[in-house]
């Protein structure tokens, strides 16, 4: 064996020497990489363009993931946030490819620009910008709200930012405020843990849109215990609650059942609790409240049935079911609903009827701007266009932040979806210490092409503004019917003295097909006969200035503060104006 091994080695050595002499094997030589012809290619894997970071933390973290490729060699990479460098890279394992990740933990509320700047060894540079935003922390709109699900293209609860568990294939459809809503499907529903949702009192509020035909019963909202004796047809009603409907000759017959720990109580409103989808062929409001003395069912803000009750027991109620009785209330066939649901809110208190009506009213609005950290319209998520330098008065508003006016500054917003045969506005204001001149507050008017630098076409739309009357803000409304304008001038009662009214006060106006009315702090100041508004050419809403469509008399930007701006495609009643005003007190 040893002799054989030496022979093999000898023969192999002779072969290699001959191969080298005859150039069968080349030596290692450098390869010309060619010329550097192109700039680096940059790709950001996360965040994507337009991404919105949702968190209830004031300052949040974001995981940045990007890659850079070059045809020859990468020299350096600079990672920037809003123009300031947050990281740099110059040492790469692969000269042509760099894949990097970074956790950046200083993302504040508002819009941001992430920039990746890559440079190759020839000095060619590529910059890729990605725009993203951090939503302001969700602030519950109502006292006692512990759960809110708006169904805006996801099944997320906003107070916790947790996603519900999805069973089956529910979907999304058009919602009550122009966004999306839950769309029911056969054998489909959501569940959510009940931690933090239970107390001595409880309320639920939601909007429902029934299918054209009611073919059977269905669960809507259930928080009940497991029925271990009947696992396939559960019906333990001794604790928790069950909101559902039965089929009553083609009508949805709504009922509530609640348990006190030993027995259950029925809230059965009879015919008043029946909703005919052939008559009510759109959205309607459902609410119920549970206190230590009663359970009450409301439909469209009206009390349907009040049943005496000794207080709810939550034993074993660890699952909330949404749009089905399953899994805890199926014994009588109350399974999934194919109806639609929107704006589901739960409370750890028993709401009053006025609170329910106010909640309903706000959810019927077509526009809502709370100015909490940004100038975004809350229902659509669309940012207003900012002119000049208005600012956010942090923690200075009624319920958080507020708009702070500045010279030559205002917001504009497109009017699509905001105009109807009727119109109303409700908001709060806080005047500057001195009224120096006139100012526009809310304007939705046409362009005045004949006077482009001093516009004053009042034949359509509306103009709400204040003049300076001896140091007081004199509020007025003007509205056009298409051929002429009407004035709503309340005289002295419409004047607010900033030296007397030093804090927030409420303003509202309504426009119907018969009149236009101005309200101050819930009181009707002036009602003027009006034949109905015309919207021709009114494609811009101006907020806190008359510009650009109402400047002919000097009604430019306001230095005042504004908060809780609501618009409606209906004429609010006097009682509804009071509800809006009282909600801010």
BELMOGI-V47774 format. One record per helix or strand of 2 or more residues. SS is the DSSP state (hx for helix, st for strand). FROM is the first residue (numbers start at 1). TO is the last residue. Records with the same first field share a line. If there is no record, write none. Layout:
SS: FROM-TO, FROM-TO
//
This chain:
hx: 2-21, 228-230, 270-273, 353-363, 449-451, 491-494, 574-583
st: 41-46, 51-53, 59-69, 74-81, 84-89, 97-108, 110-120, 125-134, 145-149, 165-167, 171-174, 180-183, 189-193, 202-209, 218-223, 241-248, 251-259, 264-268, 274-276, 283-290, 294-299, 302-308, 319-322, 340-347, 367-369, 385-387, 391-393, 402-404, 410-414, 423-430, 439-444, 462-469, 472-480, 485-489, 495-497, 505-511, 515-520, 523-529, 540-543, 561-568
//
